[in-house]
Amino acid sequence: MTTVNPRVPRTRLIRLTWPVYGYAFFEEFILLYPLYALLFAENGLTVTHISALFVLWSLTSVLLTVPAGALADLVPRRHLLATAPLLTGSAFALWLLLPSPWAFALGFVLWGAAGALSSGAFEALVYTELDHRGGTDAYPRVMGLTRALGVAAVGVATLVAVPAMTHGGYMVIGLASVAACLLCSVCALALPEHRVRERDPGDEPGYLQTLRSGLAEVRHNPGVRPALLLVVLVSAFWGALEEYVPLLARDAGVPAQSVPLVVLVVWVGVTLGGLSAGPLSRLPGRALAALMTLASVAIAAGALFTGPAGWALLGFGFGVCQAMMVVADARLQESITGPGRATVTSLADLGTETLGITTFLVYAGVFTAMGHGAAFALFAVHHLLAALLLARRDD
């Protein structure tokens, strides 16, 4: 099995945090993010076709997430994290060179595989390294800042995408996105990783033993199951809805060249949510549940009314969801006691992706009947389930 080296006294975390923050930034500094749905639409894809691509993306992750999570408990996690953005960059390059439905589909398969490789591995590496330094209490703060940097990168990329799209078109924003993926891979190789390999004479083959250990943790550790479910409920719905924000803006009459600005307004709220994760992690369950309820209402109202106030409400709702996602992840990491940390975390991602597939499938039908605003409002209601689970923490 894989174990952590004996704890060392608390030291400065910069050796860990700077590549973590760099990885988070460059992973999301993708100029294509606010515009790739429009790229698909301009090449003849309908909302139904785009939803099908999102399903393929999620399905790829569903099939590969848990196997990749078990692999991350067996081999150096930083190597998997370095490979993931290379696959994503390959997908973007494919879209640029061969913009066609089949190329878009293959690109999403590569992107889904990249997500599976980093699924569980990133959180497990950060938590394990903090544990090695005796600083696991800093996990919500570090991960909150990490998520905020990722969202800030989306915002910066969105700002840059406006003039880049005007002067260079999709080729320029695509090349910049590929370059960001390469820098992300470099940051992964700079991550520290302190793990040693220990094998008992009677052990099964390493991979099977690792996989079974993670699955057993979920079955037998009573603290893991509710924490895992909370991660899924907090993450899945808003994570799926974010993909449709550009289409929601266009449906509301926003010109194509101004769509990135709408995305920017929304993601300012998400950035603030990530920065608030550390302090919010200390609130009681009922206070967190109240915030989650407000987020559900804000997402629904923002999507229905649109306009500047609507985009701000949408940003607030998504921001609370971002903070709650970090809080839920921290509770999940704290509950894991066995060696299969990445495997267990990948199971949470598996649940999120599975629920995301359902959202993508249903969204297309709801949009056809009611439009984007009503579809957002309908799926926002499901965040109340997460609020109920958060409230039960005080019972």
C-alpha positions in Angstrom: 0.0 0.0 0.0 1.0 3.7 -0.2 1.6 5.6 3.0 2.6 9.1 3.9 6.1 9.8 5.2 6.2 10.6 8.9 5.0 14.1 9.6 7.5 16.9 9.8 7.1 20.1 11.8 4.9 22.8 10.3 7.0 24.7 7.7 6.3 27.3 5.1 4.0 26.0 2.5 5.3 27.9 -0.4 7.2 24.9 -1.9 3.7 23.3 -2.3 1.5 26.2 -2.9 3.3 28.0 -5.7 3.1 25.1 -8.2 -0.5 24.3 -6.9 -1.6 27.9 -7.6 0.3 28.0 -10.9 -1.4 24.7 -12.0 -4.8 26.0 -11.0 -4.3 29.3 -12.9 -3.0 27.9 -16.2 -5.4 25.0 -16.2 -8.2 27.6 -16.4 -6.5 30.3 -18.4 -8.2 29.1 -21.6 -9.3 31.8 -24.0 -11.6 29.3 -25.7 -13.8 28.8 -22.5 -16.3 31.6 -23.1 -16.4 31.0 -26.8 -16.1 27.3 -27.7 -19.9 26.8 -27.5 -20.2 29.6 -30.1 -17.5 28.0 -32.2 -19.5 24.8 -32.3 -22.7 26.7 -33.1 -21.0 28.6 -36.0 -19.9 25.2 -37.4 -23.5 24.0 -37.6 -24.1 22.4 -34.2 -27.5 22.9 -32.5 -28.1 23.2 -28.8 -29.0 19.5 -28.9 -25.7 18.6 -30.6 -23.7 20.7 -28.1 -25.5 19.0 -25.2 -24.6 15.6 -26.8 -20.9 16.7 -26.8 -21.2 17.6 -23.1 -22.7 14.2 -22.4 -19.8 12.5 -24.3 -17.4 14.7 -22.3 -19.0 13.6 -19.0 -19.4 10.0 -20.1 -15.7 9.7 -20.8 -14.9 11.0 -17.3 -17.5 8.6 -15.8 -15.8 5.6 -17.4 -12.3 6.6 -16.5 -12.5 8.6 -13.2 -12.4 5.7 -10.7 -9.7 3.7 -12.5 -7.6 6.9 -12.8 -8.2 7.6 -9.1 -7.0 4.2 -8.1 -4.0 4.7 -10.4 -3.3 8.0 -8.6 -3.0 6.1 -5.3 -0.4 3.8 -7.0 1.8 6.0 -9.1 3.2 9.5 -8.7 0.2 11.8 -8.8 2.2 14.7 -10.2 2.9 12.7 -13.3 -0.8 12.1 -14.0 -1.4 15.8 -13.3 1.3 16.7 -15.9 -0.3 14.5 -18.5 -3.8 15.8 -18.1 -3.3 19.3 -19.6 -1.4 17.8 -22.5 -4.5 15.9 -23.4 -6.6 19.0 -23.1 -4.2 21.0 -25.2 -4.4 18.3 -27.9 -8.2 18.6 -27.9 -8.0 22.3 -28.5 -5.4 21.9 -31.3 -7.7 19.4 -32.9 -10.6 21.8 -32.9 -8.5 24.5 -34.5 -7.1 22.3 -37.2 -10.2 20.2 -38.0 -13.4 22.1 -36.9 -16.0 19.5 -37.6 -18.5 17.5 -35.5 -16.2 14.4 -35.3 -13.2 16.5 -34.3 -15.2 18.2 -31.6 -16.4 14.8 -30.3 -12.8 13.4 -30.2 -11.6 16.6 -28.5 -14.2 16.1 -25.8 -13.0 12.5 -25.3 -9.5 13.7 -24.8 -10.7 16.5 -22.5 -12.7 14.0 -20.5 -9.7 11.7 -20.2 -7.7 14.6 -18.9 -10.3 15.4 -16.3 -10.3 11.7 -15.2 -6.5 11.8 -14.7 -6.6 14.8 -12.5 -9.8 13.6 -10.7 -8.9 12.8 -7.2 -5.2 13.1 -7.8 -5.0 16.9 -7.3 -7.0 17.1 -4.1 -5.2 14.0 -2.7 -1.8 15.3 -3.5 -2.5 18.7 -1.8 -4.0 17.1 1.3 -1.2 14.6 1.6 1.4 17.2 1.2 -0.3 19.4 3.8 -0.4 16.4 6.1 3.3 15.8 5.5 3.8 19.3 6.7 1.4 19.1 9.6 -0.9 21.7 8.1 -4.2 20.0 7.1 -6.2 22.7 8.8 -5.0 25.0 6.0 -6.7 22.8 3.4 -9.9 24.9 3.0 -7.9 28.1 2.7 -5.4 26.7 0.2 -8.1 25.0 -1.9 -10.4 28.0 -1.7 -7.6 30.2 -3.0 -6.7 27.6 -5.6 -10.3 27.5 -6.9 -10.4 31.3 -6.8 -7.2 31.5 -8.9 -8.7 29.1 -11.4 -11.8 31.3 -11.7 -9.7 34.5 -11.8 -7.8 32.9 -14.7 -11.1 32.3 -16.5 -11.9 36.0 -15.9 -8.5 37.2 -17.2 -8.8 34.8 -20.2 -12.2 36.2 -20.9 -11.0 39.8 -20.9 -8.1 38.8 -23.2 -10.5 36.8 -25.4 -12.5 40.0 -26.3 -9.6 41.8 -28.2 -8.1 38.5 -29.3 -11.3 37.3 -30.9 -11.7 40.7 -32.6 -8.3 40.8 -34.1 -7.2 37.2 -34.5 -10.4 35.1 -34.4 -10.6 31.5 -33.1 -7.0 30.6 -34.3 -5.4 33.1 -31.9 -7.5 32.2 -28.8 -7.0 28.5 -29.6 -3.2 28.8 -29.8 -3.1 30.8 -26.5 -5.2 28.0 -24.9 -2.8 25.3 -26.0 0.1 27.4 -24.6 -1.6 27.6 -21.3 -2.0 23.8 -21.2 1.7 23.4 -21.7 2.5 25.8 -18.8 0.0 23.9 -16.6 1.9 20.7 -17.3 5.2 22.4 -16.3 3.7 23.5 -13.0 2.6 19.9 -12.3 6.1 18.6 -12.7 7.2 21.2 -10.1 4.8 19.8 -7.4 6.4 18.1 -4.4 5.3 14.6 -3.6 6.3 12.7 -0.4 5.1 9.2 -0.5 6.9 5.9 0.0 5.9 2.4 -1.3 5.3 -0.4 1.2 4.4 -3.9 0.1 3.4 -6.7 2.4 4.3 -10.2 1.3 0.6 -11.3 1.1 -0.6 -8.2 -0.9 -2.6 -8.6 -4.0 -1.4 -6.9 -7.2 -0.9 -3.2 -6.3 -3.7 -1.8 -8.5 -6.4 -4.1 -7.4 -5.4 -3.7 -3.8 -5.5 0.0 -4.1 -8.9 0.1 -5.8 -10.5 -2.3 -3.3 -9.0 -0.3 -0.4 -10.7 2.9 -1.7 -14.1 1.2 -2.3 -13.9 -0.4 1.2 -13.4 3.0 2.7 -16.6 4.2 1.3 -18.5 1.1 2.4 -17.2 0.9 5.9 -16.3 4.5 7.0 -19.6 6.1 8.1 -18.2 9.6 7.9 -17.2 9.2 4.2 -20.6 8.5 2.7 -22.5 11.7 3.7 -19.4 13.8 2.9 -19.2 12.2 -0.5 -22.8 12.8 -1.2 -22.6 16.4 -0.2 -19.7 17.0 -2.7 -21.9 15.5 -5.4 -25.0 17.6 -4.6 -23.0 20.8 -4.2 -21.0 20.4 -7.4 -23.0 18.7 -10.1 -25.8 21.1 -11.0 -24.1 24.4 -11.1 -21.1 22.8 -12.7 -23.3 21.7 -15.6 -25.2 25.0 -15.8 -22.0 27.0 -16.2 -21.4 25.5 -19.6 -24.6 27.1 -20.8 -23.9 30.7 -19.6 -22.7 31.9 -23.0 -25.8 30.5 -24.6 -28.0 32.0 -21.9 -26.5 35.4 -22.6 -26.9 35.1 -26.3 -30.6 34.0 -25.8 -31.1 37.1 -23.7 -30.0 39.3 -26.7 -26.3 39.9 -25.7 -24.2 40.4 -28.9 -21.6 37.7 -29.5 -18.6 40.0 -29.0 -20.0 41.0 -25.6 -20.8 37.5 -24.3 -17.3 37.2 -22.7 -18.1 40.2 -20.6 -21.3 38.5 -19.2 -19.2 35.4 -18.4 -16.7 37.7 -16.7 -19.4 39.3 -14.4 -20.6 35.8 -13.4 -17.1 34.5 -12.7 -16.2 37.5 -10.5 -18.8 36.1 -8.1 -17.3 32.7 -8.4 -13.9 34.0 -7.6 -15.1 35.7 -4.5 -16.8 32.5 -3.5 -13.5 30.6 -3.7 -11.8 33.2 -1.6 -14.5 33.0 1.1 -14.2 29.2 1.4 -11.8 29.3 4.3 -13.8 31.5 6.6 -17.1 29.8 5.6 -15.7 26.4 6.5 -16.0 27.4 10.1 -19.7 28.3 10.0 -22.3 25.9 11.5 -24.3 23.7 9.2 -27.5 25.6 9.3 -25.8 28.9 8.3 -24.2 27.1 5.4 -27.6 25.6 4.5 -29.2 29.1 4.5 -26.5 30.4 2.1 -27.1 27.4 -0.2 -30.8 28.2 -0.2 -30.0 31.8 -1.1 -27.8 30.6 -3.9 -30.6 28.5 -5.4 -32.9 31.5 -5.4 -30.2 33.8 -6.9 -29.4 31.4 -9.8 -33.1 31.0 -10.7 -33.8 34.7 -10.5 -30.7 35.8 -12.3 -31.3 33.4 -15.2 -35.0 34.5 -15.5 -34.5 38.3 -15.4 -31.0 38.5 -17.0 -29.6 42.0 -17.5 -26.8 43.4 -15.3 -28.7 42.6 -12.1 -29.4 39.1 -13.3 -25.8 38.4 -14.2 -24.8 39.7 -10.7 -27.3 37.3 -9.1 -26.1 34.5 -11.1 -22.5 35.3 -10.1 -23.6 35.4 -6.4 -25.3 32.0 -6.6 -22.4 30.3 -8.4 -20.0 31.9 -6.0 -21.8 30.4 -3.0 -21.8 27.0 -4.8 -18.0 27.4 -5.4 -17.4 28.0 -1.7 -19.6 25.2 -0.6 -17.8 22.9 -3.0 -14.5 23.6 -1.3 -16.1 23.2 2.2 -17.6 19.8 1.2 -14.3 18.7 -0.3 -12.5 19.6 2.9 -14.9 17.6 5.0 -14.5 14.6 2.6 -10.7 14.7 2.9 -10.9 14.9 6.7 -13.1 11.9 6.8 -10.8 9.6 4.8 -8.5 7.5 7.0 -7.2 4.8 4.6 -4.6 4.8 1.8 -7.1 5.2 -1.0 -7.5 8.9 -0.8 -7.5 9.6 -4.5 -9.8 6.6 -5.2 -12.4 7.9 -2.7 -12.1 11.4 -4.1 -12.6 10.1 -7.6 -15.8 8.4 -6.5 -17.2 11.8 -5.6 -16.2 13.1 -9.0 -17.8 10.0 -10.5 -21.1 10.9 -8.8 -20.7 14.5 -9.9 -20.1 13.5 -13.6 -22.9 11.0 -13.6 -25.4 13.6 -12.3 -23.9 16.0 -14.8 -24.7 13.7 -17.7 -28.3 13.6 -16.5 -28.4 17.4 -16.4 -27.0 17.7 -19.9 -29.5 15.2 -21.3 -32.5 16.8 -19.6 -31.4 20.4 -20.2 -31.7 20.1 -24.0 -35.3 19.0 -23.7 -36.2 21.7 -21.1 -34.5 24.4 -23.2 -36.5 23.3 -26.3 -39.8 23.6 -24.4 -39.1 26.6 -22.1 -35.8 28.4 -23.1 -32.5 28.8 -21.3 -33.8 31.0 -18.4 -36.5 28.5 -17.3 -34.0 25.6 -17.7 -31.5 27.4 -15.3 -34.3 28.1 -12.8 -35.5 24.4 -12.8 -32.0 23.0 -12.2 -31.2 25.6 -9.6 -34.0 24.2 -7.4 -31.9 21.0 -6.9 -29.4 22.9 -4.9 -31.9 22.8 -2.0 -31.0 19.1 -1.6 -27.5 20.2 -0.7 -28.9 22.8 1.7 -30.9 20.0 3.5 -27.8 17.9 3.8 -25.8 20.8 5.2 -28.5 21.6 7.7 -28.4 18.0 9.0 -24.9 18.6 10.3 -26.3 20.4 13.3 -28.9 17.6 14.1 
